[in-house]
Amino acid sequence: MKKIVIEPVTRVEGHGKVTIILDDENKVKQARLHIVEFRGFERFIVGRPYWEVPVMVQRLCGICPVSHHLAAAKAMDYIVGVDKLTPTAEKIRRLMHYGQFFQSHALHFFHLCSPDILFGFDADVSIRNVVGVINKFPELATQAVLMRKFGQEIIKATAGKKIHGTGAIPGGVNKSLTVSERDAFLKEIDKIIEWSKASVNIIKDYTVKNLNELSKFGSFESNHLSIIREDGAMDIYNGGLRAIDSESNKIFDHVDNQKYFEFIAEEVRSWSYMKFPFIKLIGPEDGWYRVGPLARLNTCDFIPSNEAEKERKEFFSFFGNKICNESMAYHWARLIELLHSAEMIKELLNDTDITGHDLLLQGKRREEGVGIIEAPRGTLFHHYKVDENDLVTMCNLIVSTTNNNSPMNEAVKQTANNFLNGKAEITEGLMNRVEAAIRAYDPCLSCATHALGSMPLVVELIDERGKILDKKIR
């Protein structure tokens, strides 16, 4: 047997590795994505006062801290007895979250994904990167920077800081927008929406032209899960849990967030620090599911903004008006959400509540609370218990990337089978294809683990006697 190791996977947030086992005929026998770092935040939080949690737990990540900030805040709302926020508080949180979605999706597409699209999977690695994009497509690169900057400024205005803000507190928020802040954003928003439409067209055209090849990166039937609004609309901030199977049949629908553990369970495996969630009703073998942009498009009945809804309909028209199970379609779905986020930011900025002053509520104290939110990468679960001294006694986090653990492993397996079978020599382009299958899910491994350091990329092809047949280092 021979083993290929890719360590770490590149152009993702955090560190992981891939091992691919080949037989004597260089046929793929096993392919796995390993998360090699330990995540300790569920222990760090225990013993801390509950009001510190929304600020503390977002240190899980510098890319999507708003998602953890808001999920924890939603759990703490329940702890302090607040089931419904004031209109201003909820809309400020939603604006913060849409700003987070917008900047995160722009970052992933333009900085991490676009080099493969613009230069090709086999292009020289010295140009197939964000610097190469800047050099060859300076106008597009500048637009990408300004788009992400816009999202970051929305976060700063609502959370107090661009990274690791403090805006959401148990029971509400600690600030709203000033009139001058709102007006400044309104001056830019129409241009941001136009740029978002153009971005959707880039990935739409690419996917339509290259679907036959893109299907080799992971096209498999699976369950899908997200939160949805009461009327079935996509809702990234609040809603009940909906899970569907590979033929769009509902497994469960509108599940109360506080009861998620009756429907979702986790298991561990010896070769990864990241857990493997599954739907209890189906079991661990077949009950795994996908989350994130593709899953949200599959599970929702419609998107509640005009331009994004038009794009959603065109997306499904291309895929035969049925559920889409193409891993590489995550990119297209992600940019539809980018457009939706821009539209919702405009709607919220034009809402008079966004500059209101009724920010905080409090009710009857509870000892346990769950906050579930749609992070850019998928459904995010925060679950806490708090004692009579206001100290956290239990913390359980199921992050978006953890939910996508099984489908990412399946995508790695299919990609390895489609591109590496029978190959005696490792090429950088072949390795990049395996990484691209993971990259489609936009994994945040720093959320799912606790990073301890950085590692070089070393890939070795070894025969059954331990002899190194080929070696690449990056």
C-alpha positions in Angstrom: 0.0 0.0 0.0 1.1 3.6 -0.6 0.2 6.8 1.2 -0.1 10.3 0.0 -0.2 13.0 2.7 -1.2 16.6 2.1 -0.4 18.7 5.2 -1.7 21.3 5.7 -4.5 21.9 3.3 -4.0 25.4 1.8 -6.2 28.4 1.1 -8.6 27.5 4.0 -8.9 29.0 7.5 -6.9 26.8 9.9 -4.9 23.6 9.6 -5.8 20.1 8.5 -4.3 17.3 6.4 -5.4 14.7 3.9 -4.2 11.1 3.7 -4.9 9.0 0.6 -4.1 5.3 0.6 -3.3 3.7 -2.8 -2.9 0.0 -3.5 -0.1 -1.6 -5.7 -2.0 -0.5 -8.8 -2.2 3.1 -7.5 -6.0 2.8 -7.1 -7.5 4.8 -4.2 -8.5 2.6 -1.3 -9.1 5.2 1.3 -9.2 9.0 1.5 -9.6 11.1 4.7 -9.6 14.6 5.9 -7.9 14.8 9.3 -8.3 17.7 11.7 -5.0 17.5 13.5 -5.4 20.2 16.2 -7.3 20.1 19.4 -10.2 22.6 20.1 -10.5 23.5 23.8 -13.1 26.3 23.9 -15.8 24.2 25.3 -13.6 23.9 28.4 -12.3 27.4 28.4 -15.8 28.8 28.8 -16.7 26.7 31.9 -16.4 28.7 35.1 -16.8 32.1 33.4 -19.7 34.5 34.1 -22.4 34.1 31.4 -22.3 37.8 30.3 -18.6 37.3 29.2 -19.4 34.4 26.9 -20.5 36.4 23.7 -17.2 38.2 23.8 -15.0 35.3 24.8 -16.2 32.6 22.5 -15.8 34.6 19.3 -12.0 34.2 19.9 -12.5 30.9 18.2 -11.9 32.7 14.9 -10.8 36.0 13.4 -12.7 35.3 10.1 -16.2 34.7 11.4 -16.2 36.0 15.0 -19.6 37.7 14.5 -21.3 34.4 14.0 -20.0 33.0 17.3 -20.7 36.4 19.0 -24.4 36.3 17.9 -25.0 32.6 18.5 -23.7 33.0 22.1 -25.7 36.2 22.6 -28.8 34.4 21.4 -28.2 31.6 24.0 -27.6 34.2 26.7 -30.8 36.0 25.7 -32.7 32.9 26.6 -30.7 32.6 29.9 -31.8 36.1 30.9 -35.4 35.4 30.0 -35.7 37.3 26.7 -37.5 35.4 24.0 -37.9 38.3 21.6 -35.6 41.4 21.3 -36.7 44.9 20.8 -37.1 45.8 17.0 -34.0 48.0 17.1 -31.9 45.3 18.9 -32.9 42.5 16.5 -32.3 44.7 13.4 -28.9 45.9 14.6 -27.9 42.2 15.1 -29.2 41.3 11.7 -27.3 44.1 10.1 -24.2 43.0 11.9 -24.7 39.5 10.7 -25.4 40.4 7.0 -22.2 42.5 7.1 -20.4 39.4 8.4 -21.9 37.2 5.6 -21.0 39.8 3.0 -17.3 40.2 4.0 -16.8 36.5 4.6 -18.3 35.4 1.2 -16.3 38.1 -0.6 -13.1 37.0 1.2 -13.6 33.4 0.3 -14.5 33.8 -3.3 -12.0 36.5 -4.4 -9.0 35.6 -2.2 -9.3 31.8 -1.7 -11.4 30.4 -4.6 -10.9 32.8 -7.6 -7.3 31.8 -8.3 -8.5 28.3 -9.4 -11.2 29.8 -11.5 -9.2 32.6 -13.1 -5.9 30.6 -13.7 -7.0 26.9 -13.7 -6.3 24.1 -11.3 -3.0 23.2 -13.0 -1.6 26.8 -13.3 1.8 27.5 -11.7 1.4 27.9 -8.0 3.5 31.0 -8.1 0.6 32.8 -9.9 -2.4 30.8 -8.7 -2.9 32.9 -5.6 -4.3 36.2 -4.5 -1.1 38.1 -5.5 -1.5 36.6 -9.0 -5.1 37.9 -9.1 -3.9 41.4 -8.1 -1.3 41.4 -10.8 -3.4 40.1 -13.7 -6.9 41.4 -12.7 -6.2 44.6 -10.7 -9.7 46.0 -11.2 -11.4 42.9 -10.0 -8.9 42.7 -7.0 -9.6 46.3 -6.1 -13.3 45.7 -6.2 -12.9 42.6 -4.0 -11.0 44.6 -1.4 -13.6 47.3 -1.4 -16.5 44.8 -1.1 -14.9 43.2 1.9 -14.1 46.6 3.4 -17.8 47.5 3.2 -18.8 44.5 5.1 -16.2 45.1 7.7 -17.3 48.7 8.2 -20.9 47.5 8.7 -19.5 45.2 11.5 -17.5 48.0 13.1 -20.6 50.3 13.1 -22.8 47.7 14.8 -20.4 45.7 16.9 -17.9 48.4 17.9 -14.9 46.7 16.2 -14.3 45.0 12.9 -13.0 41.9 14.7 -14.1 40.6 18.1 -16.7 43.3 18.7 -18.9 43.8 21.8 -22.2 45.0 20.3 -24.4 42.1 21.2 -25.1 41.6 24.9 -27.5 39.3 26.8 -31.0 40.7 26.1 -30.1 43.1 23.3 -27.3 45.3 22.0 -25.3 48.2 23.4 -25.5 50.6 20.4 -27.5 51.4 17.3 -26.5 53.3 14.2 -26.2 57.0 14.1 -27.9 58.9 11.3 -24.5 59.8 9.8 -23.4 56.2 9.9 -26.5 55.1 8.1 -26.3 57.8 5.5 -22.7 56.9 4.7 -23.5 53.3 4.1 -26.6 54.2 1.9 -24.3 56.2 -0.4 -22.4 53.1 -1.2 -25.0 50.3 -1.1 -26.3 50.5 -4.7 -22.7 50.1 -6.1 -22.2 47.2 -3.7 -25.3 45.5 -5.0 -24.2 46.0 -8.6 -20.8 44.5 -7.8 -22.5 41.6 -6.1 -24.6 40.9 -9.2 -21.5 40.9 -11.4 -19.8 38.5 -9.0 -22.7 36.1 -9.3 -22.4 36.2 -13.1 -18.7 35.3 -12.9 -19.3 32.1 -11.0 -22.6 31.3 -12.8 -20.9 31.4 -16.2 -17.9 29.4 -15.0 -20.1 26.6 -13.5 -22.3 26.3 -16.5 -19.3 26.0 -18.8 -17.3 23.6 -16.6 -19.9 21.4 -14.8 -18.7 18.1 -16.3 -15.3 18.6 -14.8 -16.6 20.2 -11.6 -18.8 17.2 -10.9 -15.7 15.1 -10.4 -14.9 17.1 -7.3 -17.8 15.6 -5.3 -21.3 15.0 -6.5 -23.2 12.8 -4.1 -26.6 12.4 -2.6 -26.9 13.7 1.0 -29.2 15.2 3.6 -29.2 19.0 4.0 -29.9 21.1 7.1 -30.4 24.8 7.9 -32.7 27.1 9.9 -35.6 28.6 8.0 -38.2 31.3 8.7 -41.8 30.3 9.7 -42.9 30.8 6.1 -40.1 28.7 4.7 -37.9 31.6 3.6 -34.1 31.7 4.0 -33.3 33.3 7.3 -29.7 33.5 8.5 -30.4 35.0 12.0 -33.5 33.2 13.4 -35.8 30.3 12.6 -36.6 26.6 13.2 -34.4 23.7 12.0 -35.3 22.0 8.8 -33.6 18.9 7.5 -34.3 17.3 4.1 -33.1 14.2 2.4 -31.4 13.9 -1.1 -34.8 14.0 -2.8 -36.1 17.1 -0.9 -38.3 15.1 1.5 -38.5 16.7 4.9 -36.9 14.7 7.7 -37.9 17.2 10.3 -39.2 20.8 10.1 -39.4 24.0 12.2 -37.7 22.3 15.2 -37.4 24.5 18.2 -33.7 25.6 18.7 -33.9 24.7 22.4 -34.6 21.1 21.5 -31.9 20.5 18.8 -30.3 17.8 20.9 -33.4 15.6 20.4 -32.7 15.5 16.7 -28.9 15.9 16.3 -26.1 13.9 17.9 -22.3 13.7 17.5 -19.8 10.8 17.3 -16.0 10.7 17.4 -13.5 8.8 15.3 -9.9 7.9 16.2 -8.3 9.8 13.2 -9.7 13.3 13.7 -10.2 15.8 16.5 -13.3 17.1 14.8 -16.6 15.3 15.7 -19.1 13.8 13.2 -22.7 15.1 13.7 -25.7 13.1 12.4 -29.5 13.1 12.4 -30.6 10.8 15.3 -33.6 9.5 13.4 -31.4 8.1 10.6 -28.3 7.1 12.6 -24.5 7.8 12.2 -24.0 5.8 9.0 -26.5 7.6 6.8 -27.6 10.5 8.9 -24.8 12.9 8.1 -25.8 16.1 6.3 -24.5 19.2 4.6 -24.8 22.8 5.8 -23.9 26.1 4.4 -24.8 28.1 1.2 -25.8 25.0 -0.9 -27.8 23.5 1.9 -29.6 26.7 2.6 -30.6 27.0 -1.0 -31.8 23.4 -1.0 -33.8 23.7 2.2 -35.4 27.1 1.9 -38.6 27.7 -0.1 -37.5 31.1 -1.3 -35.0 33.9 -0.6 -36.7 37.1 0.7 -34.9 39.6 -1.5 -35.8 40.2 -5.2 -32.5 39.9 -7.1 -31.2 36.9 -5.0 -34.5 35.1 -5.5 -34.2 35.5 -9.2 -30.7 34.0 -9.1 -31.9 31.2 -6.9 -34.6 30.3 -9.4 -32.0 30.4 -12.2 -29.7 28.2 -10.2 -32.3 25.5 -9.8 -33.4 25.8 -13.4 -29.9 25.0 -14.5 -29.9 21.9 -12.2 -33.2 20.6 -13.4 -35.4 22.3 -10.7 -34.4 19.6 -8.2 -32.1 19.5 -5.2 -28.5 20.2 -6.1 -25.8 17.8 -4.7 -22.7 19.2 -6.5 -20.0 20.2 -4.1 -18.6 22.8 -6.4 -22.0 24.5 -6.7 -21.3 25.8 -3.2 -19.4 28.7 -4.9 -22.4 29.7 -7.0 -24.8 29.4 -4.0 -22.3 31.4 -1.9 -22.4 34.4 -4.2 -26.2 34.3 -4.4 -26.1 34.7 -0.7 -23.5 37.6 -1.1 -26.1 39.4 -3.3 -28.9 38.6 -0.8 -26.8 40.0 2.0 -26.2 43.3 0.1 -29.9 43.6 -0.6 -30.8 43.0 3.1 -28.3 45.5 4.2 -30.0 48.1 2.1 -33.4 47.1 3.4 -32.2 47.4 7.0 -30.4 50.7 6.5 -33.7 52.2 5.2 -35.6 50.9 8.3 -36.2 53.7 10.9 -35.7 51.2 13.7 -32.0 51.0 12.9 -31.3 54.3 14.6 -33.7 53.7 17.5 -32.7 53.7 21.2 -34.8 50.9 22.7 -31.9 48.4 22.9 -32.2 46.1 25.9 -34.7 43.8 27.7 -34.6 41.4 30.7 -37.0 38.7 31.9 -37.1 35.7 34.2 -33.7 34.0 34.6 -33.2 30.5 33.2 -30.4 28.0 33.7 -30.0 26.7 30.2 -30.0 28.2 26.8 -29.3 27.4 23.1 -28.5 29.8 20.3 -28.5 28.6 16.7 -27.6 30.8 13.8 -26.6 30.4 10.2 -22.9 31.3 9.9 -21.4 31.9 6.5 -20.2 28.3 6.4 -23.4 26.8 7.8 -25.6 26.1 10.8 -23.9 27.0 14.1 -25.0 25.6 17.5 -24.2 27.1 20.9 -25.5 25.4 24.0 -24.8 26.5 27.6 -25.8 25.8 31.2 -25.4 28.4 33.9 -25.6 27.9 37.7 -27.1 30.1 40.4 -23.9 32.0 40.7 -24.1 33.1 37.1 -21.1 30.8 36.1 -21.2 28.6 33.0 -21.2 24.9 33.9 -21.5 23.4 30.4 -20.7 24.5 26.9 -21.3 22.5 23.7 -20.5 23.9 20.3 -21.3 22.3 17.0 -19.7 24.7 14.4 -20.5 24.9 10.8 -17.3 23.1 9.6 -18.0 20.3 12.1 -21.4 19.8 10.5 -19.7 19.5 7.1 -17.1 17.0 8.3 -18.6 13.9 6.7 -19.5 15.5 3.3 -16.0 17.0 3.1 -14.5 13.6 3.6 -16.8 12.2 0.9 -15.8 15.0 -1.4 -12.1 14.2 -0.8 -12.8 10.5 -1.5 -14.6 11.2 -4.8 -12.0 13.7 -6.0 -9.1 11.3 -5.2 -10.9 8.5 -7.0 -11.6 10.7 -10.1 -8.2 12.4 -10.4 -5.5 10.2 -8.6 -6.5 6.7 -9.5 -3.7 5.0 -11.4 -1.3 8.0 -11.1 2.3 7.0 -10.3 3.5 10.6 -9.9 2.1 13.4 -7.7 1.7 16.7 -9.4 0.9 20.0 -7.7 -2.2 20.3 -9.8 -3.5 16.9 -8.7 -3.0 17.9 -5.0 -4.7 21.2 -5.6 -7.8 19.4 -6.9 -8.1 17.5 -3.7 -7.7 20.7 -1.7 -10.2 22.5 -4.0 -12.9 19.9 -3.1 -12.4 20.8 0.6 -12.2 24.5 -0.3 -15.6 24.5 -1.9 -17.1 24.1 1.6 -15.1 27.1 2.8 -14.1 25.2 6.0 -13.0 27.2 9.0 -10.7 24.7 10.7 -9.7 27.3 13.3 -13.4 27.3 14.4 -13.5 23.5 14.6 -10.1 23.2 16.3 -7.7 25.1 18.5 -4.6 26.0 16.4 -1.2 25.3 17.9 1.1 26.2 15.1 1.8 26.2 11.4 3.2 23.4 9.3 4.7 23.1 5.8 3.0 21.1 3.0 4.8 17.8 2.6 3.4 15.1 0.2 5.1 11.7 -0.1 4.3 8.7 -2.3 5.6 5.6 -0.5 5.4 2.0 -1.7 4.6 -1.0 0.5 8.3 -1.4 1.6 8.5 2.2 2.8 10.5 3.4 -0.2 9.8 7.0 -1.1 8.8 7.1 -4.8 8.1 10.8 -5.0 8.1 13.8 -2.7 6.9 17.3 -2.9 7.3 20.1 -0.4 5.5 23.5 -0.4 
